[in-house]
């Protein structure tokens, strides 16, 4: 096949793959994906940074051939830097190492073990283990390695290309989108910020304190002094790296907007009517409201809105003395990513409709409290069968009161 590389700096090429058809990535709703890999030409050696998902190797290799042709050099890759070992980054490693058997491989200790556990055919493969501060000289061009455990896996590593000021950050600072152009400035800024937020909320949020510590560590070491680009393994390359670094710092500190996310499920439209009235109450105070219908909206989208909301409202019907089961995935997801990991607990309120005994309210409260929310137990709204006008007034007032609290 034929595929063009993209030159992003002197002797540096994007040689990744475009997954136009991806719509789901382990439960993460996506509008396509990119698997970014980069080829760096030094005066003496050539290095490949990262790799692509299984099935996309021919596309990456075609771009590598194109990059070598543009540099007017015979194909020979001397070094292979593996920043992260999730399958979308190492799926094609066996094919690559079969084609380039003499390449020197560089990765963290955790990565070397993980690669061998995922690709048993590489059990005897040798890896050069890298730690923070280690360097690699390509001849006039040098890399500095910065271990970044839990951003977002234990094996994660950043590679800084010193002479050009490019940080190859792997999953950190990425976005799950697929565009024909490679840079942040090539897409709508609001669209890019939305998908960067969604990526952080679902994949990095759990490590909020580590984000702040790593940014502080890199700043103190001077690694960010001459940064010109952040080149992640997914999505657009940041030519204005301060933009995404500032956003990560904001999210990691738990800073949120005057915004409330309302999330609901319904059986026969009762909780739906209640949810709509709660949103009307929120809007009456000039506070931004986001509405999510659990039946149709992916948890990954809901989580992105929760990230920068000061409060949430969650409502489902009661079914056999329990919350309606469709809420289960979201509650498990919230417990998994720990929104309160920033040290800032968000406010939450709950509502429900019931036929007779009820039971959803206390269990929703328990689950949200365990996930790190401060639940306003006295503000819970629970109605029998179909809410009447008085019931809907209570919902409107709940939304209004929450909005006032958010503004305060």
N, C-alpha and C positions, 0 to 999 in steps of 0.2 A: 504494500500500500504506500501511498504518498501522504505526507503531512509535513507542514512547515514548522520550523522552530521560530521563536520570537526572541530577538535580541533585546535584553533589558538593561544591559550595561556593557562596558568594554569587556569582551571575552566571556560574557555571561548570557546564557540562553535558557528560556523556558522550553522544556521538552516534555511537558506533561500530556495528559489525556483528557478529553471532554466526554463526559457521560451524559449526553443530551436526554436520554430516556429514563434516567433514575427519577422515581417519585417517592421512594421510601428507602430509608437507610436505618436499619435496626429500630424501626418505629418512629424515626425522625422524618416528617413529611418534607420533601425537598422538590424544588422545581428544576431538577437536573443537578449534576455535581461535576467538579473538576478534581483531578488527581494531579497536583502540580509536582513536577520534578524539574531539577535545574542542572545544567551543565556549565562548569566553570573551567576556562582555559588559562592555565598559568604558563610561564615561559618554559617550564620543563615537564610539568605533569598536567593531566586533565582529570577533574573530579566530577562524579555524578552525585548529586544530593537528592536523596529520597527516590521513590519508585512509584509504581502504579498498581491498581487493583488487578486481580487475576482476569485475564481476557483482554486487557488493554495494552499488553506488551508490544504488539506489532505497531500500534500508533506511537508509543513512546520511542521505539527504536527508529521508526521512520523520521521522527523529529531530530533524534540524535544524529542520524546520517546527514540530515539537512544542515545541522549546526556545523558538523565537521566540514561539509562542503563549503559553507560560507567562510569558514576560517582557513580553507584551502589546506587542510591537514588530513593525513591518513588516520583512519579510525583506530584509536587506542585509548582506553579509559584506564587510568592508573589507580584511582582511589574512588571508593564508594562509601559515602556517608549515609548512615541510616539513623534518622532522627527519631523514629517512632515505629512501633511494630504492629499496629493494628492492621488487619488484613487489607484495607484499602490502600495501605502504603507498602506492604511487603508481599502482596499476592503474586507478583511476577518475579520475585527475586530468584527462584530456581531457574527460570528461563534466562534471566540476565547473567547469572553466575555460570551457566552452561556456555553462554556465548562469550563471556569474558572471564575465563577461569583463573587468570593471573592477577586479577584486580585485588588491591588491598582494601579490606573492609573495616570500617570504623563505626563503633556504636558503644552505648553504655553497657555495663555488666548485666543489668537486668534485660536489656535488649538481646544480648547474645544468647542468654538462656531462653528467652521467649521465642526467638526465631527458630531455634532448634526444636522447641516443643510444638511449634505450629507447622514447620516443614521438616519432617523426620528425615527427608533425603539430605538435609544439611547437617546431620548430626556431627560430622567430622570437619565442618567448615571452621576455619580459623578467623577470629575477629580481633582487631586491635581495640582494646577497651579504653574509652576516653572518659576523663573527668574534667570538671570545670577548670579552665585555665590551660588545658592542653592545647597545643597548636599543630597545624599541619601546613607545611610549606610546599607550594606547588611550583616554586621558582618565581620569586618576585611577587607572588600572590599568596596570602596566608589566611588560614582559618583559625579562629579561636572557638573552642567548644565550651558550652555553658550547659551543664546538666540542669534539667528543669523537671524533677520528679513530681508527678501528680498534676502536671499541666499538659495533658490531662491523664496520662498513665505513668506508672512508676519508671518506665524506661525512657521517658521523653527527654529530648535534648534540643538545644538551640545551637545553630552554627552561625557565627559572625564572620563575614568576609570583610576583613579589616580595611583593605585598600579602597573598596568601593562603598563601605558603610552599609552593607546589606545584611539584614538579619534573616536567616532562613529559620523560621519559627515553628515549622511543622503545623500541628493542629492549633496551637495558640494563635489568636488573632484571625482565624479563618472564617469563612462563610460557606454554607452549602448552597451555591448557585452555579449556573453554567452560562457563561457569556462568551461571545465570539472575540471580545477584546480583553486584555489582560490587566488593566490598571483600574484603581479606584476611581480615577477621574473619567473613566469611560462609561460609567453607569450612573444612574440617578442617585444622588447622595442619600436621600431618604430610604430608597430601596436597599442600598448597601448597608446603612445603619441598622435597618430592621433585621436583615439577615445576619449581620454580625451579632446583634443582640440575641437573636434566636439561637445562634451557635453557642454563645457564651452561656445562656440560660440553661441549655440542655446538656452541655458537655464540659463546661469549665466551672460553673457556679459552685459546685461542691468544694472547690479548691480556692475559695475567695481569699482567705488569709495568705495562702501561698502565692497568689497573684501579686498581692501588695508587697510581700517579702521579696519576691523575685525582681519586681520592678525597682525596689529600693536597692537591692544587691547589685543589679546591673548598672544603676545610676551611680552608685558609690564607686564601682570599679571602672567607670568611664566608658562602659560598653555602648552607652546610648549617646555619647557626646557628638559623634559625627554620623549619626544614623541618617541615611538617605532613603532607605526602603525597608519595609518588612514584607518578606516574601513567604507567605504561609503555604501549606500543602493543599488548601482548599480555597477556591474563590479568587478574588481579585488581589493583586499586589498593591500594597499601600505605598504610594509615592509621597504621601503626607503622613508619615508614621505617627506623629504626635496625636492625630485624630483618634486612632484606635487605642493608643496607650492611655489617653485621657478617659475614653469610654470604659476601658477595663478597670481603671482606678475608681471611677464613679460607681460602677456596678459592684465591684469588690468591697467598697465601703458601705454598700447597702443604701446608697442615695436613690431616692425615688421621686416621681413627679406627683403633682396634684391629679391623681388618676385612681380610679377604682375599677377593678375587673369583676364582673358578675358572671358566674358560671352556673349553668343549670341543666337538668334533665327533667323530662316530663313523661307521664303516661297518658293522661287524658286532658292535657293542656292547663291543669290547675297551677302547677308550679311555673309553667311558662307565663301565665298571666301575672303571677306574683313577681317574677323576674322583670317583666316589662315595666311594672309599676315602680319597682326599686330603682331601675335605671332612670325613670322619669324624675324621681326624687333627687337622684344624684345630679342630673342635668339642670334641675331648677336652681342649683347653687353655683352653676358655672364650672363645675368640676368635670373633667374628662371621664367618660364611662366607656368601657369595652365590654361587649357581651359575647359569651361563648356558649353555644349549644353543644353539650358533650357528645351527643349522638353523631354529630357531623364534624366537629372541629378536632383536629389532632392535638394530643396532649402537648406536643412540641410547640405548637402555636400558642396554646393557653399559657404555657410556662413562660414564654417570652413576654407576654403581657403582664403576668404576675411580677416578673423581675423588676419593672420600673413603676409598679403601682404601690401606693401607700397602704391600700386596703383591698381586700377581696370579699365578695359575698358568694356563698355557695348554697345552692338549694336543689333538693331532689325529693321525690315522693317517698313515702314509707311503704315498704313491701315486706310483709310478714315480720313486722317489728324491727326492720333493718332499713338502712338507706338503700334506695334503688341500686341494684348491683352494677349498673353501668358506670357508677361513680368510682368503682373499685380501682380501675387502672390509674385514674388521676391521683387518687389518694396514695396509692403505692408509689407513683412517680414523685409526688411531693416529698414523701418520706425519703426517697432515694437521693434526691438532689439537695435536700436541706436548704430551703431559702433563707433560713435564719443563720446560716453559717457565717454570715458577715458580722454577726453580733447584734444586728438590728432585727427585731421581731416585728413583723407586719400585723396590722389589725385585721380581724376577720369577723364576719357575721354569718349566721346560717338561717335557712328557712326551709319549710317543708309543708306538704299537704298530706293528709291521712284520711283513712276511711273510718277508723275506730280507735284503736289503742295507741297508735303512734310508735315511736322508738327510734326514728332516724336522727332527731336532733341531738340527743346525748352522744350518739356514736359518731356523728359528724364532728361534734365538738372535740371529742376525745382524739380523733384522728388528726384534726388540724392542730390541736395543741401539741401533739407528739411531733408534728412536722415543723414546729417552730413558730406558730401563729398565736397571737393573743386574741382569743375568741371572746366576743362580747356576749356572754351567756344570757344576760338579762334582756338583750335586744333581739333574741331569737323570735322568729314569727312562725307559728304553726297553725294551719287552718284545716277544717274538716271538709272533705269533698271539694266542692267548687267554691272559691272565695267570692263573697258578696262585696258590695261597695265599701262597707266598713272594713272588711279584711284587706281590700286593696288599698284603702287609705293608710292602714298600718304599714303596708309595704312601701308606699310612697314616703311616709314619714321616716321609715328606716333608712331609705336611700338618702333623704335630705339630711338626717342626723349624721350619717357617716361622712357625707360630703363636707359638712361643717367641721367635723373632727379633722378631716384631712387638711382643710384649709388652715386650721389652727396649728 
